[in-house]
Amino acid sequence: MAVTFWYDMPRWAAGNWSAVFFGYGPDLAELLLSWIVDLLVDMGGLPLLVLVAVLRRTSGLLRVTAWVLLAAAVAGVAAALAGGFAPGAYLRRYADYSAMEPGDVPAGVSPLWFGAAYAVSALLLMWLAGGVGRSRFWGVVTAAATAGLLGFLPAADHAGGRVTAAAGCAPLDGSRGGGEQREPAPETAFVCQVRQSRVLKVAPEIPDRFVVDYGRRLCDVYTRDDPAELARVRRTDGVAVRELSYLLADICPGAAAVVRAANERQEREYQEWEAAERRKCAEAPRHRPLITPVAVVVRPEPTWTDYGDLEAYEPETAEGDPGDDLPYEDDVLSAGPGHLLVHTHPDVTLCVTTETYRRRPPVETRGWDHVVEAGYLSAGELVFQDPLGGVPLPDLAVPGAGHYRVRVHYAMRGSQGGEDDVQRLLIMAYPGRGDDVVVHRKRAMR
């Protein structure tokens, strides 16, 4: 009791009594009963009883007190061993402060320590009561000590077993590195998710098999889907079981079915969204060239970018690094020697058409919000693409290396960022001298 109060944790086995003797979680009456038991056991009840028995020194009271202590010792050991953890883990205090988060409550001192103290006290009281002789007393003490040591050692069915550390698991994002690796067994995958996500409050030293056993018990609760049982588990374990579908999916068929259905639904929704985006580009107005181009490429589906930029960059002809500021910048185009950046809205459907010519095409501004052109010295490949990857646009340097003029036409249909909006982008390229930037039309971007 002194140790309990020293650590400001006057809780012996509230969780154990509740979980072991009352199932997944007590109702109000059972919870009050468990509190009363804890109050009597580790908050002064039994020590006061021992004190009264010693002061009065009546043999009957001493024997009754000894049997009460032995009963409390047996109950403590039963609560510890029936809780589903290795006895060796109970030899330490429950709380692992390195793994605790704000709001976690330490669980107190192990019931096994209380049980050992009560058993020794009971034997001393029996000796004091004269119920056993000194020789018999030491025989009982020896037998009890031997049995106690055996009880504290991990038995075959409570062996520690393998403990997988979070650092030894593959990252949760799926990136494994070091080449292809085999998928882990379902139990291993579940343990790794528990270790890394810390959704379940499981101490790092708990062996894997106990973690899996706990997961299977949660799976049973998940499968039964009984509202009262779910509420009890939330109250006692602090776990919303129905929100653990992805965590339990590796070892729980019911959760796996829910996750599979959710993934299939998301895939259908994504395919429907992609089809709708492709329809937007198919329905967008097509450009009709005023002179015959060498090549026209209309992208059949939207061009996706991470940040809205399409970049043409050739280190052989560019000045500076790709991240350097360019001499000319506006809402649609940034330009410099050997380097062009076309700026678009990253979250709006982008429909792209490219046209290449052997001579300068007429300037067209009707139907476009912004039309600007700049010079570009190519080493032989004039290709726009997302700087972070993705599918590149066609090569616009059809005649090969040389100096080109690149004209960019941009239009936004709708109110920028709306669900039905679409961006149109037409990029023309033709051989031509001059690095100057010419703005043919510039409308304030919305």
Secondary structure, DSSP 8 states (H G I E B T S, - for coil): -HHHHHTT---SSHHHIIIIISTT---HHHHHHHHHHHHHHHSSHHHHHHHHHHHH--HHHHHHHHHHHHHHHHHHHHHHHTTTS-HHHHTS-S--GGG--TT-----S-HHHHHHHHHHHHHHHHHHHTSS-HHHHHHHHHHHHHHHHHHHS--GGG-------GGGS--TTS---SS------HHHHHHHHHHHH--S---TTS-HHHHHHHHHHHHHHHHH--HHHHHHHHHHH---GGG-HHHHTTT-HHHHHHHHHHHHHHHHHHHHHHHHHHHHHHHS-----SS--SEEEE-SS----SSSEEEEE-TTT--S-TTS--SEE-SSEEEETTEEEEE--TTSEEEEEEEE-SS------TT-SEEEEEEEEESS----B-TT-S-------TT-SEEEEEEEEEEEESSTT-TT-EEEEEEEEEE------EEEEE----
